[in-house]
Amino acid sequence: MSDANSRSIVSNQAGIHEKLDEIVKKHLEAEFKKPIAAHTQAAFDEVNAKVQAFSGPLILDSCCGVGESSANLAKRHPDALVIGIDKSSHRLDKHDVEYKQTDSGQYILVQADLNDFWRLAVAANWQPSHHYLLYPNPWPKSKHIRRRWHGAAIFPFIVKLGGALEVRSNWDIYVKEFARALELTGNPCDVTLYESDDAITPFERKYWASGQQSHRLIVNLADC
């Protein structure tokens, strides 16, 4: 499929999910007890050693796919260490490096389950200046609301990580739901259209080439 033929989101949802508030409130009040997977613990320990030794800003690029966004974010923030995380080794293997440091920034790509990685990052007191969630899987079917990050049990840990959180999607309902979930944590924010001359992820490039729009929220969670 060419970039100009990327399909638009098809969903049986016409607006914010009717059970979103109930689901988010339940997760905010519950304790997430799922055991940490050994492979993610090992991956985190390796990355954490580099993070603890680094004195500059820390940026998270969650669901980084092939890592193009991580490389672009590193160029935009040359004084920072960018950590790109994705669960798929197949996607990450398309990138030519695991760790790269150049005059235009430095970044690390790591294969890990974010349900575990985010909890470990909170426990290790990571304090990212920015946290990017760029075009995560939208799970557009209504019955899959709990698979979306804002409808998942891990959502409170996204908030606990703090920093300037930026979410982008080509499905406006996804970002509007995320904004509503954040509002329930006391962090209201606006959803706006996002346009730029430069796409920083493969999905962003495909969506724009096919005439689709990007929707975005940015919220400062530094005080959470």
BELVEN-V754010 format. One record per residue. N is the residue number from 1. RES is the residue in three letters. SS is DSSP state (a for helix, b for strand, c for the rest). NEAR is the number of other ideal C-beta (glycine too) atoms within 8 Angstrom. Layout:
N:RES:SS:NEAR
N:RES:SS:NEAR
This chain:
1:MET:c:4
2:SER:c:5
3:ASP:a:8
4:ALA:a:6
5:ASN:a:7
6:SER:c:11
7:ARG:c:7
8:SER:c:7
9:ILE:c:8
10:VAL:c:5
11:SER:c:9
12:ASN:c:4
13:GLN:c:8
14:ALA:c:2
15:GLY:c:5
16:ILE:c:8
17:HIS:c:10
18:GLU:c:4
19:LYS:c:7
20:LEU:a:14
21:ASP:a:8
22:GLU:a:7
23:ILE:a:12
24:VAL:a:14
25:LYS:a:9
26:LYS:a:8
27:HIS:a:12
28:LEU:a:10
29:GLU:a:5
30:ALA:c:7
31:GLU:c:3
32:PHE:c:10
33:LYS:c:4
34:LYS:c:7
35:PRO:c:4
36:ILE:c:9
37:ALA:c:8
38:ALA:a:6
39:HIS:a:7
40:THR:a:13
41:GLN:a:11
42:ALA:a:8
43:ALA:a:12
44:PHE:a:15
45:ASP:a:8
46:GLU:a:9
47:VAL:a:11
48:ASN:a:10
49:ALA:a:8
50:LYS:a:11
51:VAL:a:12
52:GLN:a:7
53:ALA:a:5
54:PHE:c:8
55:SER:c:2
56:GLY:c:7
57:PRO:c:10
58:LEU:b:13
59:ILE:b:15
60:LEU:b:15
61:ASP:b:14
62:SER:b:11
63:CYS:c:11
64:CYS:c:14
65:GLY:c:12
66:VAL:c:9
67:GLY:c:14
68:GLU:a:11
69:SER:a:14
70:SER:a:14
71:ALA:a:12
72:ASN:a:10
73:LEU:a:16
74:ALA:a:15
75:LYS:a:9
76:ARG:a:7
77:HIS:c:12
78:PRO:c:9
79:ASP:c:5
80:ALA:c:14
81:LEU:b:13
82:VAL:b:15
83:ILE:b:14
84:GLY:b:13
85:ILE:b:14
86:ASP:b:13
87:LYS:c:6
88:SER:c:8
89:SER:a:6
90:HIS:a:6
91:ARG:a:9
92:LEU:a:13
93:ASP:c:6
94:LYS:c:7
95:HIS:c:10
96:ASP:c:2
97:VAL:c:6
98:GLU:c:5
99:TYR:b:9
100:LYS:b:8
101:GLN:b:4
102:THR:b:6
103:ASP:c:3
104:SER:c:6
105:GLY:b:13
106:GLN:b:11
107:TYR:b:16
108:ILE:b:12
109:LEU:b:15
110:VAL:b:13
111:GLN:b:10
112:ALA:c:13
113:ASP:c:8
114:LEU:a:11
115:ASN:a:10
116:ASP:a:14
117:PHE:a:14
118:TRP:a:13
119:ARG:a:12
120:LEU:a:13
121:ALA:a:11
122:VAL:a:11
123:ALA:a:6
124:ALA:c:10
125:ASN:c:5
126:TRP:c:10
127:GLN:c:7
128:PRO:c:12
129:SER:c:9
130:HIS:b:14
131:HIS:b:15
132:TYR:b:11
133:LEU:b:12
134:LEU:b:15
135:TYR:c:10
136:PRO:c:12
137:ASN:c:5
138:PRO:c:9
139:TRP:c:8
140:PRO:c:10
141:LYS:c:7
142:SER:a:8
143:LYS:a:4
144:HIS:a:9
145:ILE:a:12
146:ARG:a:7
147:ARG:a:8
148:ARG:c:14
149:TRP:a:10
150:HIS:a:12
151:GLY:a:14
152:ALA:c:11
153:ALA:c:8
154:ILE:c:12
155:PHE:a:14
156:PRO:a:10
157:PHE:a:11
158:ILE:a:12
159:VAL:a:12
160:LYS:a:8
161:LEU:a:14
162:GLY:c:11
163:GLY:c:13
164:ALA:b:11
165:LEU:b:14
166:GLU:b:12
167:VAL:b:12
168:ARG:b:12
169:SER:b:12
170:ASN:c:11
171:TRP:c:11
172:ASP:a:9
173:ILE:a:10
174:TYR:a:14
175:VAL:a:15
176:LYS:a:12
177:GLU:a:14
178:PHE:a:13
179:ALA:a:14
180:ARG:a:13
181:ALA:a:13
182:LEU:a:15
183:GLU:a:10
184:LEU:a:10
185:THR:c:10
186:GLY:c:5
187:ASN:c:10
188:PRO:c:7
189:CYS:c:10
190:ASP:c:5
191:VAL:b:10
192:THR:b:7
193:LEU:b:7
194:TYR:b:8
195:GLU:c:4
196:SER:c:6
197:ASP:c:2
198:ASP:c:4
199:ALA:c:7
200:ILE:c:10
201:THR:c:12
202:PRO:a:8
203:PHE:a:10
204:GLU:a:13
205:ARG:a:10
206:LYS:a:10
207:TYR:a:13
208:TRP:a:10
209:ALA:a:10
210:SER:c:12
211:GLY:c:4
212:GLN:c:9
213:GLN:c:7
214:SER:b:13
215:HIS:b:16
216:ARG:b:12
217:LEU:b:15
218:ILE:b:8
219:VAL:b:11
220:ASN:b:8
221:LEU:c:13
222:ALA:c:7
223:ASP:c:5
224:CYS:c:8
